[in-house]
Amino acid sequence: MRYYEDRAVFVRSGSGRRRLLAADGVVAAAFDHRTSRAGDPLLHTHVVTANMTCRRSADGELVWRAIPGAGLYEHARAAGHLYQAHLRHLLSERLGLASTPVVNGTAEVVGVPERVIELFSKRRQEIAEVLSESGASSARAAQVATLETRQAKQYGVDADSLDAGWRREAAGVGFGSEQVAACFDRTAVAQVARTEVDVAGLFDRLAGPSGLTERSATFRRTEVIEAIASAVGASASARTVEALADRFLGSSGRCWWTAHPLRPQPMRPSATPKPHRRTVRSWRRRR
Protein backbone atom coordinates (compact mmCIF):
# COMPACT_ATOMS: atom_id res chain seq x y z
CA MET A 1 0.00 0.00 0.00
CA ARG A 2 2.90 2.37 0.60
CA TYR A 3 3.82 2.10 -3.08
CA TYR A 4 0.24 2.76 -4.18
CA GLU A 5 -0.03 5.73 -1.84
CA ASP A 6 3.23 7.19 -3.11
CA ARG A 7 2.71 6.58 -6.81
CA ALA A 8 -0.85 5.70 -7.78
CA VAL A 9 -3.31 7.49 -5.51
CA PHE A 10 -4.27 11.07 -6.34
CA VAL A 11 -7.32 13.32 -6.58
CA ARG A 12 -8.90 15.21 -9.44
CA SER A 13 -9.40 18.95 -9.16
CA GLY A 14 -10.04 22.07 -11.20
CA SER A 15 -12.37 22.69 -14.11
CA GLY A 16 -13.70 19.38 -15.33
CA ARG A 17 -11.55 17.71 -12.65
CA ARG A 18 -8.71 17.38 -15.13
CA ARG A 19 -5.87 18.27 -12.79
CA LEU A 20 -4.27 15.49 -10.78
CA LEU A 21 -3.16 16.44 -7.28
CA ALA A 22 -1.17 14.45 -4.75
CA ALA A 23 -3.36 12.86 -2.08
CA ASP A 24 -2.81 11.98 1.57
CA GLY A 25 -3.01 8.21 1.22
CA VAL A 26 -5.85 5.72 1.63
CA VAL A 27 -7.97 4.13 4.33
CA ALA A 28 -7.29 0.39 4.15
CA ALA A 29 -7.00 -2.83 6.13
CA ALA A 30 -4.75 -5.76 5.14
CA PHE A 31 -5.41 -9.42 5.91
CA ASP A 32 -2.86 -12.20 5.44
CA HIS A 33 -4.41 -15.46 4.22
CA ARG A 34 -2.62 -18.76 3.79
CA THR A 35 -5.07 -20.89 1.82
CA SER A 36 -6.61 -20.81 -1.64
CA ARG A 37 -10.32 -21.29 -2.24
CA ALA A 38 -9.54 -24.93 -3.05
CA GLY A 39 -8.00 -25.39 0.40
CA ASP A 40 -4.39 -25.51 -0.80
CA PRO A 41 -1.55 -23.67 0.98
CA LEU A 42 -1.26 -20.22 -0.62
CA LEU A 43 0.22 -17.33 1.32
CA HIS A 44 -1.25 -14.03 0.10
CA THR A 45 -2.61 -10.73 1.36
CA HIS A 46 -6.03 -9.16 0.85
CA VAL A 47 -6.35 -5.38 1.16
CA VAL A 48 -9.78 -3.81 1.65
CA THR A 49 -9.68 -0.16 0.64
CA ALA A 50 -12.27 2.58 0.84
CA ASN A 51 -12.72 4.23 -2.55
CA MET A 52 -11.75 7.62 -1.20
CA THR A 53 -8.73 9.72 -0.47
CA CYS A 54 -8.21 13.23 0.82
CA ARG A 55 -6.04 16.30 0.65
CA ARG A 56 -6.14 19.69 2.33
CA SER A 57 -7.51 22.62 0.39
CA ALA A 58 -5.85 26.04 0.27
CA ASP A 59 -7.79 27.12 3.36
CA GLY A 60 -6.74 24.01 5.30
CA GLU A 61 -10.02 22.13 4.99
CA LEU A 62 -9.82 18.35 4.58
CA VAL A 63 -11.48 17.47 1.26
CA TRP A 64 -12.43 13.88 0.42
CA ARG A 65 -12.59 12.62 -3.15
CA ALA A 66 -13.05 9.30 -4.94
CA ILE A 67 -9.81 7.66 -6.13
CA PRO A 68 -9.39 7.77 -9.93
CA GLY A 69 -8.76 4.26 -11.18
CA ALA A 70 -6.20 5.11 -13.88
CA GLY A 71 -3.25 5.21 -11.48
CA LEU A 72 -4.25 1.96 -9.79
CA TYR A 73 -4.35 0.09 -13.09
CA GLU A 74 -1.17 1.78 -14.29
CA HIS A 75 0.80 0.52 -11.30
CA ALA A 76 -0.88 -2.86 -10.71
CA ARG A 77 1.86 -5.03 -12.23
CA ALA A 78 4.69 -3.11 -10.60
CA ALA A 79 2.94 -3.28 -7.22
CA GLY A 80 2.51 -7.04 -7.62
CA HIS A 81 6.19 -7.48 -8.49
CA LEU A 82 7.18 -5.43 -5.43
CA TYR A 83 4.94 -7.49 -3.16
CA GLN A 84 6.44 -10.75 -4.41
CA ALA A 85 10.01 -9.42 -4.18
CA HIS A 86 9.46 -8.25 -0.60
CA LEU A 87 7.86 -11.58 0.34
CA ARG A 88 10.83 -13.51 -1.10
CA HIS A 89 13.21 -11.26 0.79
CA LEU A 90 11.45 -11.80 4.14
CA LEU A 91 11.11 -15.56 3.65
CA SER A 92 14.80 -15.78 2.85
CA GLU A 93 15.96 -13.62 5.73
CA ARG A 94 13.67 -15.04 8.38
CA LEU A 95 13.24 -18.68 7.34
CA GLY A 96 16.23 -19.31 5.09
CA LEU A 97 14.08 -20.25 2.10
CA ALA A 98 15.69 -20.06 -1.34
CA SER A 99 13.77 -19.12 -4.49
CA THR A 100 13.89 -20.30 -8.08
CA PRO A 101 14.44 -17.71 -10.86
CA VAL A 102 11.52 -15.30 -11.13
CA VAL A 103 9.02 -15.88 -13.94
CA ASN A 104 6.19 -13.39 -14.51
CA GLY A 105 6.89 -11.79 -11.15
CA THR A 106 6.73 -14.95 -9.02
CA ALA A 107 9.07 -17.77 -7.99
CA GLU A 108 8.88 -21.17 -6.33
CA VAL A 109 10.61 -22.39 -3.18
CA VAL A 110 13.78 -24.34 -3.91
CA GLY A 111 13.42 -27.93 -2.72
CA VAL A 112 9.70 -28.27 -3.43
CA PRO A 113 9.34 -30.71 -6.36
CA GLU A 114 7.12 -29.98 -9.34
CA ARG A 115 4.78 -32.83 -8.39
CA VAL A 116 4.09 -31.16 -5.04
CA ILE A 117 3.50 -27.80 -6.69
CA GLU A 118 1.00 -29.44 -9.05
CA LEU A 119 -0.66 -31.25 -6.15
CA PHE A 120 -1.30 -27.97 -4.36
CA SER A 121 -2.39 -26.06 -7.49
CA LYS A 122 -6.00 -27.27 -7.59
CA ARG A 123 -7.39 -23.83 -8.44
CA ARG A 124 -5.16 -23.59 -11.49
CA GLN A 125 -6.19 -27.07 -12.56
CA GLU A 126 -9.89 -26.21 -12.19
CA ILE A 127 -9.47 -23.13 -14.37
CA ALA A 128 -7.40 -25.04 -16.94
CA GLU A 129 -10.09 -27.71 -17.22
CA VAL A 130 -12.80 -25.13 -17.94
CA LEU A 131 -10.62 -23.44 -20.57
CA SER A 132 -9.85 -26.81 -22.16
CA GLU A 133 -13.54 -27.69 -22.38
CA SER A 134 -14.43 -24.34 -23.95
CA GLY A 135 -11.42 -24.22 -26.26
CA ALA A 136 -10.77 -20.62 -25.21
CA SER A 137 -7.35 -19.25 -24.31
CA SER A 138 -7.71 -15.47 -23.96
CA ALA A 139 -7.12 -13.51 -20.75
CA ARG A 140 -10.81 -12.65 -20.67
CA ALA A 141 -11.76 -16.34 -20.93
CA ALA A 142 -9.37 -17.14 -18.08
CA GLN A 143 -10.99 -14.45 -15.96
CA VAL A 144 -14.46 -15.87 -16.66
CA ALA A 145 -13.25 -19.39 -15.85
CA THR A 146 -11.76 -18.15 -12.60
CA LEU A 147 -15.11 -16.71 -11.51
CA GLU A 148 -17.10 -19.74 -12.66
CA THR A 149 -14.96 -22.17 -10.66
CA ARG A 150 -14.76 -19.97 -7.59
CA GLN A 151 -15.83 -21.89 -4.51
CA ALA A 152 -17.09 -20.47 -1.24
CA LYS A 153 -14.39 -20.10 1.39
CA GLN A 154 -14.25 -22.72 4.13
CA TYR A 155 -14.24 -20.76 7.38
CA GLY A 156 -14.86 -23.69 9.74
CA VAL A 157 -11.55 -25.49 9.22
CA ASP A 158 -9.01 -24.81 11.97
CA ALA A 159 -5.31 -24.30 11.30
CA ASP A 160 -4.20 -27.60 12.85
CA SER A 161 -6.58 -29.59 10.63
CA LEU A 162 -5.36 -27.74 7.54
CA ASP A 163 -1.73 -28.37 8.42
CA ALA A 164 -2.33 -32.06 9.08
CA GLY A 165 -4.21 -32.46 5.81
CA TRP A 166 -1.47 -30.75 3.80
CA ARG A 167 1.17 -32.96 5.40
CA ARG A 168 -0.79 -36.11 4.52
CA GLU A 169 -1.26 -35.00 0.92
CA ALA A 170 2.41 -34.08 0.52
CA ALA A 171 3.59 -37.33 2.12
CA GLY A 172 1.42 -39.20 -0.36
CA VAL A 173 3.66 -38.00 -3.21
CA GLY A 174 6.92 -38.53 -1.32
CA PHE A 175 7.33 -35.10 0.25
CA GLY A 176 7.49 -35.82 3.97
CA SER A 177 8.84 -34.06 7.05
CA GLU A 178 12.50 -34.62 6.11
CA GLN A 179 11.99 -33.12 2.64
CA VAL A 180 10.15 -30.16 4.14
CA ALA A 181 12.92 -29.55 6.68
CA ALA A 182 15.52 -29.64 3.91
CA CYS A 183 13.94 -26.50 2.36
CA PHE A 184 14.98 -24.46 5.39
CA ASP A 185 18.54 -23.25 5.94
CA ARG A 186 18.69 -20.32 8.32
CA THR A 187 22.37 -19.54 7.66
CA ALA A 188 23.57 -19.96 4.08
CA VAL A 189 20.47 -18.68 2.29
CA ALA A 190 20.01 -15.80 4.72
CA GLN A 191 23.59 -14.70 3.96
CA VAL A 192 22.79 -14.76 0.24
CA ALA A 193 19.73 -12.60 0.91
CA ARG A 194 21.95 -10.04 2.62
CA THR A 195 24.47 -10.01 -0.23
CA GLU A 196 24.61 -6.68 -1.98
CA VAL A 197 23.20 -6.56 -5.48
CA ASP A 198 25.73 -6.23 -8.30
CA VAL A 199 24.33 -2.84 -9.25
CA ALA A 200 26.70 -2.10 -12.11
CA GLY A 201 26.10 -5.47 -13.73
CA LEU A 202 22.34 -5.20 -13.23
CA PHE A 203 22.20 -1.72 -14.75
CA ASP A 204 24.30 -2.82 -17.72
CA ARG A 205 21.88 -5.67 -18.40
CA LEU A 206 18.86 -3.40 -18.12
CA ALA A 207 20.40 -0.86 -20.51
CA GLY A 208 21.73 -3.51 -22.90
CA PRO A 209 20.14 -4.64 -26.16
CA SER A 210 18.37 -7.56 -24.44
CA GLY A 211 17.17 -5.43 -21.55
CA LEU A 212 14.35 -2.93 -21.24
CA THR A 213 14.45 -1.89 -24.90
CA GLU A 214 14.58 -5.38 -26.38
CA ARG A 215 11.01 -5.06 -27.69
CA SER A 216 10.28 -1.35 -27.32
CA ALA A 217 12.21 1.87 -27.83
CA THR A 218 10.93 3.38 -24.58
CA PHE A 219 10.10 2.18 -21.08
CA ARG A 220 8.48 3.54 -17.93
CA ARG A 221 9.48 3.52 -14.27
CA THR A 222 6.95 0.76 -13.59
CA GLU A 223 8.68 -1.45 -16.12
CA VAL A 224 12.07 -0.78 -14.54
CA ILE A 225 10.63 -1.81 -11.16
CA GLU A 226 9.27 -5.04 -12.65
CA ALA A 227 12.61 -5.85 -14.27
CA ILE A 228 14.66 -5.15 -11.14
CA ALA A 229 12.23 -7.00 -8.84
CA SER A 230 12.61 -10.05 -11.08
CA ALA A 231 16.39 -9.76 -11.39
CA VAL A 232 17.26 -9.41 -7.70
CA GLY A 233 15.39 -12.56 -6.61
CA ALA A 234 15.27 -12.53 -2.81
CA SER A 235 18.17 -10.14 -2.22
CA ALA A 236 16.25 -6.86 -2.03
CA SER A 237 13.24 -5.47 -0.19
CA ALA A 238 10.52 -3.48 -1.92
CA ARG A 239 12.09 -0.17 -0.87
CA THR A 240 15.47 -1.28 -2.18
CA VAL A 241 13.96 -2.27 -5.52
CA GLU A 242 12.39 1.17 -5.86
CA ALA A 243 15.63 2.87 -4.87
CA LEU A 244 17.52 0.87 -7.49
CA ALA A 245 14.93 1.79 -10.11
CA ASP A 246 15.32 5.49 -9.39
CA ARG A 247 19.09 5.14 -9.32
CA PHE A 248 19.04 3.45 -12.73
CA LEU A 249 16.74 6.10 -14.23
CA GLY A 250 18.97 8.83 -12.88
CA SER A 251 22.22 7.24 -14.00
CA SER A 252 24.16 9.38 -16.43
CA GLY A 253 24.73 8.05 -19.92
CA ARG A 254 22.22 5.22 -19.80
CA CYS A 255 18.86 6.81 -20.59
CA TRP A 256 16.93 10.07 -20.88
CA TRP A 257 13.28 10.75 -20.30
CA THR A 258 10.47 12.26 -22.31
CA ALA A 259 6.82 12.97 -21.46
CA HIS A 260 3.90 11.57 -23.45
CA PRO A 261 0.17 12.44 -23.18
CA LEU A 262 -0.83 8.94 -22.11
CA ARG A 263 -2.16 7.57 -18.85
CA PRO A 264 -1.28 9.51 -15.69
CA GLN A 265 1.61 8.25 -13.60
CA PRO A 266 1.83 10.86 -10.86
CA MET A 267 4.88 11.30 -8.69
CA ARG A 268 4.17 11.98 -5.03
CA PRO A 269 5.99 15.23 -4.13
CA SER A 270 7.80 15.48 -0.82
CA ALA A 271 6.70 19.05 -0.18
CA THR A 272 3.64 21.09 -1.18
CA PRO A 273 1.46 19.16 -3.66
CA LYS A 274 1.48 20.56 -7.18
CA PRO A 275 -0.81 19.75 -10.06
CA HIS A 276 0.26 16.91 -12.35
CA ARG A 277 -0.36 16.94 -16.07
CA ARG A 278 -1.94 13.95 -17.75
CA THR A 279 1.41 12.67 -18.98
CA VAL A 280 3.56 9.69 -18.27
CA ARG A 281 7.33 9.68 -18.24
CA SER A 282 9.11 7.26 -20.48
CA TRP A 283 12.82 6.71 -20.94
CA ARG A 284 14.95 5.87 -23.94
CA ARG A 285 18.18 3.91 -23.83
CA ARG A 286 21.26 5.81 -24.96
CA ARG A 287 23.01 4.01 -27.79
C-alpha positions, 0 to 999 in steps of 0.5 A: 500500500505504501507504493500505491499511496506514493505513486498511484493514488491522487485526486482530481481537481479544477475545471472538469476535474482534469488536474491530478493532485497528490493525495494523503493516502488511503484508508485500508485494512490488510489481511494475510491469508494462507489458503486458496479457495480450493483449500491448498496452501497459498500465502497471500494478502487481501487489502480492503480499501475505501474508494476515497482519499483526501487532501487539504484545500488552500484554506486548510479544509480536509477534502475527500474525493473518490480515487481515480482508477487510472493510477491503480491500473497503471501501477498494478503489475509493478505493485505485484512485483514489489509485493512478491520481491518483498515476500521472497526477501522476508522468507529468505531472511527469516526462514532461510528459504531459497527461491527459483528464478523469477518468472512473470513476477513470481518464484517457487521455493527451492526444494519443493518438487514440481509434483508437489506444486501441481498437487497444491495447485488445484485452483489452477487445474480447475481453471485449466479444465474449464478453458480446455472444455471451452477451447478458449485461451484469452485472458478474458476467458481465463478471468471468466473461468476463474469466476465460474470455478470460484468456490465459497471459502471454508471458514470452519476449518481450523489451522491444525486440521489444515496443516495435518491435511497438507502434510498427509497430501504431501507425504502421499507423493513422497514429500514428507517431514524430512523433505520439508525440513531440507527446504529451510537453511537459516544460515547460508540462504540468509547470507545470500539474501543479505548479499549486496546486489551487483548494481553495475552489472544489473544496470548494464543488463537493463540498458543492454540490447536484451534489456528494457528496450529489447522489444520497445524503444521506450520504457516507464518507471513501472517497467524498470521496477518489474525488471529489477524486482525479477532480477534481484530474486530474494536479495532486495526489499521493496524499498530497495527495488524502488531505490535501485529503479530510481538510481538506474533512471537517474544514472548518467549516460544510460537513458533520458526521459520524455513525457507523453500524453498517455495515462497519468503516472503521478509522482508523489511530491515530498513538499507542497502538492502541485498539479500533475499533467496527464502525462507519463514519463518514459525513458529511452536507452542511450546508444 
